[in-house]
Amino acid sequence: MASFSFSLFNIASLTAALRIMDLLSFARSTATAVITHHSRQAATRRRRRPSPQTLSRTTTAALRILLFFTLPLALTILPLIRASQLLRPAQKPHPSGHTILLTASPTTPTPTVLSLARALHAAGHAVILARTGPLPLLPTPARFSASIARHIRLASRPHGDDVDAAALYEHEILGAILRCRPALWIPCEAFGSAPSAFDAADALREDLQRGTGALRLRCGVVAPGGVVAGCVGDRAAFGEVVAGLRCGVAVAGAGAGAGAVVVRRRGEVHAVVHAGRREGKRVWVVEREGRAVLLDGGELNEVYERVARLDVSEERPWAMREVVEGEGYTAHVVVVSGGLRAFAVASAEAGGRRFLEATAPLHGSVLSFVEAFVAALPDDTCAPLAIDFTVQTRATETGTTSRIHPTRCSWDVLPISIPPFSTAMAELVEASYQALSSTPPPSSPPTNHSNGAPLSPKDIHTPPSSPTLKPVNRFITSSAALLPTPPSSPSRSRCSGSPRPSLRQHIPQDPSTAPQEHADSKHASTPADALLPQSLIGVHSLPHTVFAYVLLPLLALLPWPSRKGLVDVVQGWAVLAERMVLPGAWVEEVWERGDAGPWVWEWGVLKVGRG
């Protein structure tokens, strides 16, 4: 029988071991802090100072040579990955799973398609991808993904030089739908608000949802419609919706309908420039019929010379707006049944996106604006949105102040397949299918055939799905609003160009309809599970990270060795160490441990030919 005894020697050894563990933990935290500090410094400098084109071409050639030598290794790994996928037990179909058709064009980013397919596959859906490949003989990287059950190759593209390209593309999509019989169709080529893709989706939406005639099937279309389609398709319409929120934020660069100044004389241009300089607005742009003249904040004599060359008159008015300079951010949002289910704010940098911390003051301001914007949308809205912002920071007597300027709203998906975005996209698909199942086929409007008289107002009913904006609460934030039309203008109400349908009619204008309190709004508070984990720093592409932070600094250091170049090399390696070593801090946009085929095919084979 073994006996145990505790002596002073054992206690001293235990104390020493604990102290060694504390020292190791302190060293690890210190190294992590140093790596993170240098990584952020390198990322900020890379974002502000782009690399020369000559050096970039040299590095691209070196990267292609390196990939050429790794081509045999990639061709060896791909069959092994495919064999492991075939030997792996197949995922049992979920009882509530559906068949989802994804269509994509050559310009659709591969990470976006893969993240959406992986999220739907994890939720138990069968994903079918129909895509036009960039090369006629080589398959796309998504073909090697285990999350896609079937692949269909399309010959036509959604846009082209001939006028029949869009019609031919719609015909091929309809043929793919008839072959696969999916429950839902998601046009991924519309991500980024492509007008041609929206036209194709609108042309097929009514026939697919009606399910009558020669189609004999019903298929839902997950694409923006109504007010959301107006916001993502037109910047001026987005500006009108934001202006109706009464939140003190104006959309920058939204045209004459969203804060721009209509000028008809050179004196009005001078008045706007001088008034703007007193308020700190330095850069303006004057636009008319596709032409744009930049009035930067340099010498006034240069501004006067450019204004003198303007052909401005009563018959030729111009739209004048401020150019907001600042750091760009993008708020990625997933809206399901009118509620906010996923939210993240990211800033673009070399090789990826860096998420804004939830404790940052800017994160709270952007979240408040997004909550008000989502609360104004119809209750049945289901859409992934990306809202671009320009944040302008200025020094004040008491510190600094930041002003938020929304610039664009697009229909886009964050290329990341982890919660909450993966679960939110699965909920969005399920909500879209439930809405399709519960909606009866649309019937033709009633008409009076006896006497041909028009319908009376009591016979006209607004459908429940009519896109109507709801009243929302007001929140206050600082913004740099554009100046109105100068009072000296003889006709302030006139606008250049033809009138366009306004979305303000959907915003309640009755003063009796007061905004509800923030706490009473059902969409005011964002659930905690809609935010990203605090440990997640960003999403990146490993080859682009090596290209921007390792190869470029090394090639720049070789011809002209300097202390600054050496610091750039060290900080570049710190960026690589942060994105590779820190567990759970960074996510690769294409790589996934159980689905590595797309990454190996893209960077081991395709990049050798395309560069």
Secondary structure by P-SEA (a helix, b strand, c coil): cbbbbbcaaaaaaaaaaaaaaaaaaaaaaaaaaaaaaaaaaaaaaaaaccccaaaaaaaaaaaaaaaaaaaaaaaaaaaaaaaaaaacccccccccbbbbbbbbcccccaaaaaaaaaaaaaabbbbbbbbbbccccccccccccccccbbbbbcccccccccaaaaaaaaaaaaaaaaacccbbbccccccccaaaaaaaaaaaaaaaaccccccbbbbbccccaaaaaaaccaaaaaaaaaaccccccccccccccbbbbbccaaaaaaaaaaaaaacccbbbbbcccbbbbbccccaaaaaaaaaaccccccbbbbbbbbcccbbbbbbbbbccccccbbbbbbbccccccccccccaaaaaaaaaaaaaaaacccccbbbbbbbbbbbbbbcccbbbbbbbbcccccccccccccaaaaaaaaaaaaaaaaaaaccccccccccccccccccccccccccccccccbbbbbbbbbbcccccccccccccccccccccccccccccccccccccccccccccccccccccccccccccaaaaaacccaaaaaaaaacccaaaaaaaaaaaaaaaaaccccccccccccccccaaaaaaaccccccccc
